[in-house]
Amino acid sequence: MLQRYNSFLFVAIALVVAAVIGLNLPGGVDEASQDYFIKPVPRNNLVVVEPNYGRLFHEGETEAEAVRHVYDSLPEIQEDFKICQTKLIEFERKGKTVPNLYVYVEASDAKKVLANKAADKSSS
């Protein structure tokens, strides 16, 4: 009896795996074309902005350009949050100085704002 349903079970598992893989793919945003990536830490009302490592390490972007790009993120962050303070953190990686911008924000419900923003990006 189990042999009769083996093919159906295999197809069902394959569909579930395909759906999970499809949901984890980026939503239409080409990461190589982005200058920076915003990574919020809602519990601490902190937003960390990292440069595009692909450009910095593989496409010859300079450290000064990377710093400019992370600061270029501030208007986008300011659309959703009140910025209280910024702090540039630099560290060495693969022989280059990598800038990260820590942006301390004021937000009553940062998780909700970020969820809405992610939904807006995936729908476009």
Salt bridges, closest charged atoms under 4 A:
ASP35 OD1 - ARG55 NH1 2.01
ASP35 OD2 - HIS69 ND1 3.49
GLU50 OE1 - LYS39 NZ 2.97
GLU61 OE2 - HIS69 NE2 3.12
ASP72 OD2 - ARG68 NH1 3.61
ASP72 OD2 - HIS69 ND1 4.00
GLU76 OE2 - LYS121 NZ 3.64
GLU79 OE1 - LYS117 NZ 3.89
ASP80 OD2 - LYS117 NZ 3.17
GLU106 OE1 - LYS82 NZ 3.94
